[in-house]
């Protein structure tokens, strides 16, 4: 389920209910804007969520968002970078990826063929996540995705 900039579960923690803020944890890291950093992102998420029940799903979602940051933004320049963060409690995770300014707005593209090689990333995010969305700001584009252990 896609939410646009007004969604309160996005990265603006000030909009969250106080009980969630008290129990959540954050891990964040800045990566060079290169495709060889995607496996490093996976390792970062795996370490941050070592025993979390949503670890593997969060790794997949964060890597899809990080790949999009590298392929579809200004992060893919010699000095470019992107930031990956993960908020989590025992029952949910929120992956957050901020790039240096996207050239497109994150949308799920409907493919004509099931055999298309590219363009499946946000389909995966959309299917796995409880909700996801994006915010465009002066620092770049932030895409976030919320996973929950139960509906």
Secondary structure by P-SEA (a helix, b strand, c coil): cccccccccccccccccaaaaacbbbbbbcccccccaaaaaaaaaaaaaccccaaaaaaaaaaaaaaaaaacccccccccbbbbbbbbcccbbbbbbbcccccccccccccccccccccaaaaaaaaaccccccccccccbbbbbbbbccc
